[in-house]
Amino acid sequence: MAMRIALTGGGSTVDRIIDSAQRAEADGFSGLWFPGGGGALDPLVLLGVVGRATERIELGTSIVQTYTRHPVLMAQQALTVGAAIGDPARFTLGVGVSHRPVIEGVYGLDYDTNARHLREYLTVLSGLLGEGRVSFTGEEYVARVDLGRRADETVGLVVAALAPRSLATAGELSDGTITWMANAVAVESLIAPAIGASAATADRPAPRVIVGLPVAVTDDESMGREAAARQFSVYGTLPNYQRVLAAGGVSSPAEAALVGDEQQVGDAISVLFATGATEVWAAPFPVGDDRSASRKRTMALLRELVAA
């Protein structure tokens, strides 16, 4: 059975983003995940455009920050993307609370109640995406609205969850989780069991566990991990990622990255599926002076895996 492997979506212009999405679809990748923080392009607006230029590939956000958009507005935007694509099932909204330095330092908002915020946010959002209406009064949000939509217009919902409490909330109130920097050990010991148990208790279907990691195919593993350390070190400074790295028995993003030759990387991706991942979101990064050749080698392996 072919592996469900997705890629990071993006590019410097809308035209290039569309071109790369069409190539990913032609190559057989299961999806594209578009970042929602930073940059000038809004991912929800962008995906409505990309969706009309593609036919089959899943399009999702990883992630749109919850704090910056009221859950009613988020639901309206997500349903609009699904309608613009013409097939709501092709769009999955990935949301998350982000990180204290971002929410407080960039937006000036209070991050202290992030766990309660996430539960209330998902209660409103999942109600609107699932039923089209909600009447809710909480400590963080009030929402009383009927969007007047049909059940067949719904879109998917996954949550960036890396700790037991957020995984429990995601399992109860969403279709699954999308992670970053969670290696196979963390998936097997924390991510998959926690969200799976919560979904089962809530009598929901088995959740999606979409595992995102940097990937580089190289003959020089040491050089590859040095490159990963340079490119992804910021994630090791954030408490949410520090916790999931620790759960995986590693101390840095460079250790979590999938690095090695074709056999090593292929085996590592297979292990992720064996330990509980339902899909792998691969984020290729270059190693060495010839960045183009490095990326091509990594992409060649990933295309081979999705075609197998």
TIKOLKOL-93651 format. One line per 2 residues: number of its first residue (from 1); their letters; for each residue x negated, y negated, z negated of C-alpha. Coordinates in pm, whole numbers, plus 50000, padded with zeros to 5 digits. Each point is the difference from the previous one (the first is absolute). Layout:
TIKOLKOL-93651
NUM> A> X Y Z  ...
This chain:
TIKOLKOL-93651
1> MA> 50000 50000 50000  49868 49656 50093
3> MR> 49898 49780 49709  50203 49686 49928
5> IA> 49728 49737 50016  50070 49628 50020
7> LT> 49771 49704 50058  49970 49644 49875
9> GG> 50184 49765 50233  49870 49660 50092
11> GS> 49793 49783 50228  49900 49640 50055
13> TV> 50296 49907 50222  50354 50124 50051
15> DR> 49910 50128 50348  49706 50201 49863
17> II> 50214 50138 49720  50257 50119 50253
19> DS> 49731 50155 50218  49847 50189 49708
21> AQ> 50345 50121 49889  50075 50133 50346
23> RA> 49663 50181 50007  50063 50154 49658
25> EA> 50339 50122 50116  49854 50147 50320
27> DG> 49730 50174 49794  50260 50174 49786
29> FS> 49947 49828 49664  50301 50025 49773
31> GL> 50006 49640 49888  49842 49661 49954
33> WF> 49983 49824 49663  49970 49623 50007
35> PG> 49857 49803 49706  50223 49737 49847
37> GG> 49758 49794 49795  49775 49731 50146
39> GA> 49972 49893 50359  50229 49772 50195
41> LD> 50236 50256 50155  50306 50112 49805
43> PL> 50022 50379 50033  50380 50018 50002
45> VL> 50031 49749 50282  49714 50171 50181
47> LG> 50145 50350 49978  50325 49894 50159
49> VV> 49792 49904 50304  49771 50305 49993
51> GR> 50298 50230 49963  50154 49878 50323
53> AT> 49674 50068 50184  49974 50362 49876
55> ER> 50236 50295 50013  49926 50268 49740
57> IE> 49727 49911 49753  50097 49919 49642
59> LG> 49926 49642 49893  49959 49904 49638
61> TS> 49865 49741 49761  49731 50074 49744
63> IV> 50096 49796 49829  50230 49700 49974
65> QT> 49960 49841 49658  50318 50008 49795
67> YT> 49939 49684 49801  50005 49770 50301
69> RH> 50341 50108 50139  50328 50046 49815
71> PV> 50123 50358 50046  50314 49880 50181
73> LM> 49785 49809 50248  49767 50301 50031
75> AQ> 50294 50227 50079  50134 49759 50262
77> QA> 49659 49973 50164  49943 50376 49999
79> LT> 50340 50074 50150  49937 49734 50263
81> VG> 49674 50171 50097  50183 50330 50034
83> AA> 50265 49838 50218  49738 49824 50214
85> IG> 49815 50327 50058  50328 50162 50104
87> DP> 49933 50310 49789  49998 49917 49627
89> AR> 49858 50346 49919  49671 49894 50165
91> FT> 49942 49727 49741  49889 50061 49642
93> LG> 49974 49713 49757  49705 50038 49766
95> VG> 50008 49771 49696  49789 49950 49691
97> VS> 49932 49769 49710  49644 49924 50123
99> HR> 49747 49894 49734  49980 49749 49717
101> PV> 49722 49787 50163  50214 49965 50312
103> IE> 50340 49942 49843  49874 49765 49732
105> GV> 49695 49850 50174  50147 49945 50347
107> YG> 50371 49954 49931  50002 49879 49640
109> LD> 50256 50261 49892  50012 50205 49679
111> YD> 49878 50361 50037  50049 50107 49638
113> TN> 50329 50184 50058  49897 50173 50325
115> AR> 50141 50342 49900  50343 49856 49914
117> HL> 49980 49778 50307  49940 50302 50225
119> RE> 50289 50202 49854  50250 49714 50033
121> YL> 49871 49908 50344  50038 50356 50130
123> TV> 50342 50034 49840  50125 49705 50204
125> LS> 49805 50079 50316  50081 50372 50014
127> GL> 50367 49924 49937  50013 49758 50290
129> LG> 49809 50228 50236  50201 50304 49898
131> EG> 50351 49871 49941  49987 49651 50147
133> RV> 50125 49839 49683  49896 49948 49639
135> SF> 50122 49836 49682  49713 49975 49756
137> TG> 49903 49781 49705  49663 50059 49840
139> EE> 49727 49811 49820  49802 49938 50319
141> YV> 50270 49984 50268  50365 49932 50061
143> AR> 50151 50122 50326  50364 50022 50104
145> VD> 50032 50046 50373  50155 50213 50273
147> LG> 49798 50005 50322  50280 50170 50193
149> RR> 49776 50258 50165  50060 50362 50101
151> AD> 49819 50295 49845  49838 50089 50334
153> ET> 49828 49662 50009  49774 50074 49704
155> VG> 49621 49999 49999  49749 50194 49791
157> LV> 49856 49869 49675  49668 50096 49839
159> VA> 49815 49844 49711  49633 49938 49931
161> AL> 49976 50189 49671  49677 50105 49830
163> AP> 50096 50046 49634  50241 50241 49826
165> RS> 50265 49738 49920  50010 49852 50349
167> LA> 49995 50348 50156  50299 50098 49786
169> TA> 50188 49690 50115  49908 50066 50363
171> GE> 50116 50361 49978  50335 49895 49857
173> LS> 50074 49701 50223  49818 50045 50332
175> DG> 49905 50252 50267  49643 50038 49876
177> TI> 49668 49830 49950  49720 49863 50212
179> TW> 49664 49995 49826  49659 49850 50058
181> MA> 49675 50132 49853  50163 50313 49855
183> NA> 49780 50297 50090  50108 50366 50008
185> VA> 49935 50047 49628  50221 49701 49914
187> VE> 50270 50117 50239  50007 50348 49849
189> SL> 49966 49904 49635  50204 49677 49987
191> IA> 50175 49870 50312  50186 50304 50136
193> PA> 50108 50153 49666  50119 49672 49847
195> IG> 50208 49880 50292  50122 50350 50080
197> AS> 50128 50057 49648  50176 49664 49994
199> AA> 50169 50060 50335  50117 50345 49888
201> TA> 50144 49861 49676  50187 49735 50200
203> DR> 50127 50273 50237  49829 49834 50295
205> PA> 49828 50176 50292  49632 50087 49968
207> PR> 49817 49669 50026  49759 49887 50267
209> VI> 49640 49976 49878  49813 49788 50252
211> VG> 49630 49994 49909  49789 49714 50131
213> LP> 49620 50021 50005  49709 49851 50197
215> VA> 49859 50248 50254  49667 50011 50186
217> VT> 49845 50282 50200  49621 49986 49983
219> DD> 49701 50232 49976  49853 49781 49726
221> ES> 50234 50029 49703  49780 49782 49783
223> MG> 50011 49718 50255  50375 50047 50032
225> RE> 50057 49961 49630  49777 49693 49993
227> AA> 50216 49851 50275  50314 50088 49805
229> AR> 49855 49836 49690  49945 49675 50193
231> QF> 50341 49996 50166  50226 50122 49721
233> SV> 49827 49896 49676  50275 49747 49916
235> YG> 50242 50283 49927  49772 50124 49725
237> TL> 50045 49670 49816  50379 50029 49966
239> PN> 50141 50186 49696  50271 50183 50199
241> YQ> 49739 50153 50229  49755 50059 49718
243> RV> 50260 50221 49832  50071 50210 50309
245> LA> 49630 50034 50076  49948 50124 49646
247> AG> 50287 50246 50044  49812 50133 50301
249> GV> 49678 50043 49804  49813 49728 50191
251> SS> 49889 49652 49905  49996 49811 50329
253> PA> 50183 49966 50333  49686 50126 50176
255> EA> 50038 50334 49821  50370 50025 50087
257> AL> 49948 49934 50372  50002 50294 50242
259> VG> 49648 50000 50142  49796 50264 50183
261> DE> 49977 50183 50329  50301 50134 50189
263> QQ> 50020 50320 49796  49969 49823 49666
265> VG> 50260 49733 50075  50239 50249 50159
267> DA> 49972 50226 49697  50053 49705 49763
269> IS> 50320 49900 50181  50123 50359 49985
271> VL> 49938 50002 49625  50216 49689 49959
273> FA> 50294 50183 50157  49932 50308 49789
275> TG> 50005 49797 49679  50332 49824 50061
277> AT> 49973 49740 50274  50284 50009 50251
279> EV> 49818 49757 50229  49655 49845 50018
281> WA> 49949 49634 50087  49647 49982 50138
283> AP> 49819 49667 50004  49693 50042 50226
285> FP> 49697 49787 49919  49668 49965 50186
287> VG> 49663 50134 49888  49666 49886 50140
289> DD> 49900 49738 50255  50218 50126 50284
291> RS> 50338 49927 49847  50192 50081 50317
293> AS> 49842 50343 50041  50060 50076 49633
295> RK> 50369 49916 50024  50037 50200 50321
297> RT> 49852 50309 49836  50235 49974 49704
299> MA> 50301 49940 50223  49906 50298 50218
301> LL> 50018 50230 49697  50331 49855 49884
303> RE> 50153 50043 50346  49879 50361 50002
305> LV> 50163 50064 49661  50340 49859 50097
307> AA> 49995 50201 50323  49903 50330 49837
